[in-house]
């Protein structure tokens, strides 16, 4: 396997990609791992030789679980499946659905335009950590006009002595990365826990410095740390493990909240007065980055006093129903999504098992994915893993050859790789040619 690709950029990857999750196929690509290595990793995942590999694997596994087992992910998967079917069927009257899906895809990052980089200054000491602030802006519509009904939240970072560093959107991508990075930290801490008592203090100190200086204050990896910076600062958390754990819990809740509940989350006038109507617009638009930010702000007075995370208190602080009520609604909405997926002509045999497994994962993990461990609930239901030596037979389709496959079902790993690549090119071509 030498050809790797990631369609759509739904899930972030490092600049030097050692692994990635591809939401177009539900495959995980492991560029630094051979198939024989997987056997060794499974036999002894916490050994010194294997711990970095298991962290990488479960970083991407968490992306997969977030994609198939959150309400946000299932809604996106259904839009994608419908878009593929519309394009395969040549259903021109509904091509607008494809444009809507591609818009959703692009908004996960908000593209490079909304990120601004000013200075590049590394942090080499903990007394020179970043300062931060938040603002809001507005998006542009398809015609290039600014749209006041489509605001966007930003976080700004500057140095300890007030030199501006960068401005970034608080995006869905940043929520996904706080989840996957939290998963990595969990595995690394498990590795340290099985070391000898004399070794543990050194490794804990070294790992803490690694996380703080090489991840949290690394401009190249800013998308990985936006959400945890917000959580740590708003809740006054100094321990990075606790910050990632709580940040991940609230990010997961954000990805699972039904739209009708989001609109009723209260906005503190004293904090957001300058933002005016933008706050309500962001709630109406289900702007996930702002929802996450707002959940933190509403919960902060309670957490700062108790110093202990409590989901029930978090929900109450934002006028949300209890965990059981929300979970029942999420499952009901997932049932509707799966039912609609069954009505699609093409590729439902590929998509429905992932949607149904996702529903099972949600039931076992709970609303914020803390009732069980991912490594336990995915046994027998893991996505396809593509290693650097996995045999993929590459094939490029001409249009007639692709459309003659209809109805498309029961594909092998290689066939689905190639078919998804071909259909996605068709979706992207339509998106690029719109309005031209």
JOMO-V753350 format. One line per field, one symbol per residue. phi: phi as a letter, one per 40 degrees, with the letter a starting at -180 (. if undefined). A space follows every 50 residues. Layout:
BEGIN
phi = ???
END
This chain:
BEGIN
phi = .bbbabcgfcbcbcccccaabbccbgcbbbccbccccccccccacccdcb ccccccccdcccdcccccbbcdccccccdccccccccccgcdcbcccccc ccccccccbgfcdccbbbbbbcbbaccbccbaababbbcbccbgccbccb cacbbbbaccbgccbabbccbcdccccccccccdcdcccccccccccccd dccccccdccccccbcbbccbdccbdcccdcccccfbcccccccccdccc ccddcbccdcccccccbcdccbdccfcccccccccfccccdddcdccccd dcccccgacacdcccccbfcccdccccccdcccccccccccccccbgccc ccdcccccccddcccgcbgbcabdccccdgbcccbbccbccbccabccdc ccccccccafccdcccdccccccccccccccccdgc
END
